[in-house]
Amino acid sequence: MIYSMTGYGKSVLQLPTKKITIELKSLNSKNLDLNVRMPSIYREKELSIRKLLAAKLQRGKVDFSIYVEATAEDTSTQINTPVVKQYIEQLKHVVDGDAIELLKMAVRFPDALNTVREEIDDDEWKTIEAQINTAVNDLINHRLDEGKVLEQDFNKRVITIDNILEQVIAMDPERVEGVRERLLKGVEDLKEKYDENRFEQELVYYIEKFDITEEKVRLKNHLNYFTECINSKDSNGKKLGFISQEMGREINTIGSKSNYAPMQQLVVQMKDELEKVKEQLLNVL
């Protein structure tokens, strides 16, 4: 079971005087990259929110936002009446205008409005915190759904690589015989006498040098291990990435040792499938 790093979560909370919307977006990243946006009244809770997100989401570029929309009369800003009256009296000596125009000018000056700092209500915050957990779980479920799609794609491509590997295994005797024939023809073209026993010894050495038995076995094991890890509980993108690198090494070695065009064509096909796996692994948690 694997999780994608791409996901979206949302939760909406309706309070008596305001509507609170909690939203999370997640994209792929090598590490955890948190971006938290919230009204200043909740800023003191940012550290606890970051700890919660880090514990539950582990990795990814995560945007977390709290939006507050007032739905009833609830203002923390009050007119500083004495200061505004003083501004109006001073303005009367500077410009001519009716009371409304002078008031419009006065309220723009410094200290014309007093902002009363709101305090977080503990019960209200507990309700908001529960909704944050709801939004996080929503994102995690989205990640799981995306992960299932990735898992299907990985299984399909691993099966494809395994099928191509079976073609490589079936072709190997033909390749070895082809190497033998090319060497024998090369020696015969020299039109020189040669020691057949010595030739066989050199041929065995040459064929052993280009033997790909170990690479075929190791690649088969890596493919099985990759599939096993996808289905395990501790599956993660970094681990699968390491396995895919090992798969790539074996495929490259088979290609360099094959010295046989039909087999090299199969190697190119395996490389193409593996590259698609690696690209998708960047999205796995």
C-alpha positions as CSV (number, residue, x, y, z in Angstrom):
1,M,0.0,0.0,0.0
2,I,1.5,3.3,-1.1
3,Y,0.4,6.9,-0.6
4,S,0.9,9.7,-3.1
5,M,2.3,13.1,-1.9
6,T,-0.4,14.8,-4.0
7,G,-3.6,15.5,-2.2
8,Y,-6.3,17.9,-1.1
9,G,-8.3,18.3,2.1
10,K,-10.9,20.7,3.3
11,S,-13.2,21.2,6.3
12,V,-15.8,24.0,7.0
13,L,-16.9,25.0,10.4
14,Q,-19.8,27.3,11.1
15,L,-19.7,29.2,14.4
16,P,-22.3,31.6,15.7
17,T,-20.5,34.7,14.4
18,K,-18.1,33.4,11.7
19,K,-17.5,30.7,9.2
20,I,-14.1,29.0,9.3
21,T,-12.7,27.2,6.3
22,I,-9.6,24.9,6.7
23,E,-7.8,23.9,3.5
24,L,-4.8,21.8,2.7
25,K,-3.0,21.2,-0.5
26,S,0.0,18.8,-1.0
27,L,2.5,18.3,-3.8
28,N,5.6,16.2,-4.1
29,S,8.9,17.2,-2.3
30,K,12.0,15.5,-1.1
31,N,11.3,16.7,2.5
32,L,8.4,18.3,4.4
33,D,7.9,21.9,3.3
34,L,5.1,23.5,5.2
35,N,3.5,26.8,4.3
36,V,1.0,28.0,7.0
37,R,-1.4,30.9,6.5
38,M,-3.9,32.0,9.1
39,P,-5.4,35.1,10.8
40,S,-3.3,36.8,13.4
41,I,-5.6,35.8,16.2
42,Y,-4.6,32.1,15.7
43,R,-0.9,32.8,15.1
44,E,0.1,31.6,18.6
45,K,-1.2,28.1,17.6
46,E,1.0,27.9,14.5
47,L,3.7,25.7,16.2
48,S,1.2,23.1,17.4
49,I,-0.4,23.0,13.9
50,R,3.1,22.5,12.3
51,K,3.8,19.6,14.7
52,L,0.4,18.0,13.9
53,L,1.0,18.3,10.1
54,A,4.6,17.0,10.4
55,A,3.5,13.9,12.4
56,K,0.6,13.0,10.0
57,L,1.9,14.1,6.6
58,Q,5.6,13.2,6.9
59,R,6.7,14.6,3.4
60,G,5.6,16.9,0.7
61,K,5.1,20.5,-0.1
62,V,2.1,21.3,2.0
63,D,0.0,24.6,2.0
64,F,-2.2,24.9,5.0
65,S,-4.7,27.8,5.3
66,I,-7.4,29.0,7.7
67,Y,-9.9,31.4,6.3
68,V,-12.3,33.3,8.5
69,E,-15.5,34.9,7.2
70,A,-17.7,37.0,9.6
71,T,-21.3,36.0,9.3
72,A,-22.7,38.3,12.1
73,E,-22.0,41.6,13.7
74,D,-18.7,41.0,15.4
75,T,-16.1,43.7,15.1
76,S,-13.0,44.3,17.1
77,T,-12.5,47.8,15.7
78,Q,-14.0,50.9,17.4
79,I,-14.0,54.6,16.6
80,N,-11.7,56.6,18.8
81,T,-14.3,59.3,19.3
82,P,-12.3,62.0,21.2
83,V,-9.5,61.8,18.7
84,V,-11.8,62.0,15.7
85,K,-13.6,65.1,17.2
86,Q,-10.2,66.8,17.7
87,Y,-9.3,66.1,14.0
88,I,-12.6,67.6,12.8
89,E,-12.1,70.8,14.9
90,Q,-8.6,71.2,13.5
91,L,-9.8,70.5,9.9
92,K,-12.5,73.3,10.2
93,H,-9.7,75.8,10.5
94,V,-8.0,74.4,7.4
95,V,-10.7,73.6,4.9
96,D,-14.3,74.4,4.3
97,G,-16.7,71.5,4.2
98,D,-19.7,69.9,5.7
99,A,-19.6,67.6,8.7
100,I,-19.7,64.4,6.6
101,E,-16.8,65.3,4.4
102,L,-14.7,66.3,7.5
103,L,-15.6,63.0,9.1
104,K,-14.4,61.1,6.1
105,M,-11.1,62.9,6.3
106,A,-10.7,62.5,10.0
107,V,-11.2,58.8,10.2
108,R,-8.2,58.3,7.8
109,F,-5.8,59.9,10.3
110,P,-3.7,57.9,12.7
111,D,-5.3,56.6,15.9
112,A,-8.8,57.4,14.6
113,L,-9.7,53.7,15.0
114,N,-8.9,51.5,17.9
115,T,-8.5,47.8,17.3
116,V,-9.3,45.6,20.3
117,R,-7.2,42.5,20.3
118,E,-9.3,39.3,20.3
119,E,-8.4,36.4,22.6
120,I,-8.7,32.8,21.5
121,D,-11.6,31.0,23.2
122,D,-10.4,27.6,24.4
123,D,-13.6,25.8,23.6
124,E,-13.7,27.5,20.2
125,W,-10.1,26.4,19.4
126,K,-10.8,22.8,20.4
127,T,-13.6,22.8,17.8
128,I,-11.3,24.3,15.2
129,E,-8.6,21.8,16.1
130,A,-11.0,18.9,15.5
131,Q,-11.8,20.3,12.1
132,I,-8.1,20.6,11.3
133,N,-7.8,16.9,12.0
134,T,-10.8,16.3,9.8
135,A,-9.2,18.2,6.9
136,V,-5.8,16.4,7.4
137,N,-7.5,13.0,7.3
138,D,-9.4,14.1,4.2
139,L,-6.0,14.9,2.5
140,I,-4.6,11.6,3.7
141,N,-7.5,9.7,2.1
142,H,-7.0,11.6,-1.1
143,R,-3.3,10.6,-1.0
144,L,-4.3,7.0,-0.5
145,D,-6.7,7.1,-3.6
146,E,-3.9,8.7,-5.7
147,G,-1.5,6.0,-4.3
148,K,-3.8,3.2,-5.6
149,V,-3.6,4.6,-9.1
150,L,0.2,4.8,-8.9
151,E,0.3,1.2,-7.5
152,Q,-1.7,-0.1,-10.5
153,D,0.7,1.7,-12.9
154,F,3.8,0.4,-11.0
155,N,2.5,-3.2,-11.1
156,K,1.8,-2.9,-14.8
157,R,5.3,-1.6,-15.6
158,V,7.1,-4.1,-13.4
159,I,5.2,-7.0,-15.1
160,T,6.2,-5.5,-18.5
161,I,9.9,-5.4,-17.4
162,D,9.6,-9.0,-16.1
163,N,8.1,-10.2,-19.4
164,I,10.9,-8.5,-21.4
165,L,13.4,-10.1,-19.0
166,E,11.9,-13.5,-19.8
167,Q,12.6,-12.7,-23.5
168,V,16.2,-11.8,-22.6
169,I,16.6,-15.1,-20.8
170,A,15.1,-17.1,-23.7
171,M,17.3,-15.2,-26.2
172,D,20.6,-15.7,-24.2
173,P,21.5,-19.2,-25.7
174,E,21.0,-17.7,-29.1
175,R,23.2,-14.8,-28.2
176,V,26.0,-17.0,-26.9
177,E,25.9,-19.2,-30.0
178,G,26.0,-16.0,-32.1
179,V,29.2,-14.9,-30.3
180,R,30.7,-18.3,-30.8
181,E,30.0,-18.2,-34.6
182,R,31.4,-14.7,-35.0
183,L,34.6,-15.6,-33.3
184,L,35.0,-18.8,-35.3
185,K,34.3,-17.0,-38.5
186,G,36.8,-14.3,-37.6
187,V,39.5,-16.9,-37.0
188,E,38.7,-18.8,-40.2
189,D,38.8,-15.6,-42.2
190,L,42.5,-15.2,-41.1
191,K,43.1,-18.4,-43.1
192,E,45.6,-19.5,-40.5
193,K,45.9,-22.7,-38.7
194,Y,44.9,-22.6,-35.0
195,D,44.9,-24.8,-32.0
196,E,41.2,-25.9,-31.5
197,N,41.7,-26.6,-27.8
198,R,43.3,-23.2,-27.3
199,F,40.5,-21.6,-29.3
200,E,37.9,-23.3,-27.1
201,Q,39.6,-22.1,-24.0
202,E,39.7,-18.5,-25.2
203,L,36.1,-18.8,-26.3
204,V,35.0,-20.0,-22.8
205,Y,36.9,-17.0,-21.3
206,Y,35.3,-14.6,-23.7
207,I,31.8,-15.9,-23.2
208,E,32.3,-15.9,-19.4
209,K,33.3,-12.2,-19.6
210,F,30.0,-11.4,-21.3
211,D,27.9,-13.8,-19.2
212,I,24.8,-12.1,-17.8
213,T,23.5,-14.9,-15.6
214,E,24.0,-13.0,-12.3
215,E,22.5,-9.8,-13.7
216,K,19.4,-11.7,-14.8
217,V,19.0,-13.3,-11.4
218,R,19.5,-10.1,-9.5
219,L,17.1,-8.1,-11.7
220,K,14.5,-10.8,-11.2
221,N,15.0,-10.5,-7.4
222,H,14.8,-6.7,-7.5
223,L,11.5,-6.9,-9.5
224,N,10.0,-9.3,-6.9
225,Y,11.3,-7.1,-4.0
226,F,9.8,-4.0,-5.6
227,T,6.3,-5.7,-5.8
228,E,6.7,-7.0,-2.3
229,C,7.5,-3.5,-0.9
230,I,4.5,-1.9,-2.7
231,N,2.2,-4.3,-0.9
232,S,3.9,-3.9,2.5
233,K,2.7,-1.6,5.3
234,D,6.1,0.3,5.6
235,S,6.2,1.0,1.8
236,N,7.7,4.5,1.0
237,G,8.9,6.3,-2.0
238,K,12.5,6.6,-0.9
239,K,12.8,2.8,-0.4
240,L,11.2,2.1,-3.8
241,G,13.5,4.6,-5.3
242,F,16.6,2.8,-4.0
243,I,15.2,-0.5,-5.4
244,S,14.6,1.1,-8.8
245,Q,18.2,2.3,-8.9
246,E,19.4,-1.3,-8.4
247,M,17.1,-2.4,-11.1
248,G,18.6,0.2,-13.4
249,R,22.2,-1.0,-12.7
250,E,21.4,-4.6,-13.6
251,I,19.5,-3.5,-16.8
252,N,22.5,-1.3,-17.8
253,T,25.0,-4.1,-17.2
254,I,22.9,-6.5,-19.3
255,G,23.0,-4.0,-22.1
256,S,26.7,-3.4,-21.9
257,K,27.5,-7.1,-21.8
258,S,25.0,-8.4,-24.3
259,N,27.0,-7.5,-27.4
260,Y,24.0,-8.6,-29.4
261,A,21.6,-6.2,-31.2
262,P,18.3,-8.0,-30.6
263,M,19.0,-8.2,-26.8
264,Q,20.1,-4.5,-26.7
265,Q,16.7,-3.6,-28.2
266,L,15.0,-5.4,-25.3
267,V,17.2,-3.6,-22.9
268,V,16.1,-0.3,-24.3
269,Q,12.5,-1.3,-23.8
270,M,13.2,-2.2,-20.1
271,K,15.0,1.1,-19.6
272,D,12.0,3.0,-21.0
273,E,9.6,1.3,-18.6
274,L,11.9,1.8,-15.7
275,E,12.3,5.6,-16.4
276,K,8.5,5.9,-16.3
277,V,8.5,4.1,-12.9
278,K,11.2,6.5,-11.6
279,E,9.2,9.5,-12.7
280,Q,6.1,8.3,-10.8
281,L,8.1,7.4,-7.7
282,L,8.8,11.2,-7.2
283,N,5.1,11.4,-6.2
284,V,5.2,8.6,-3.7
285,L,5.3,9.4,0.0
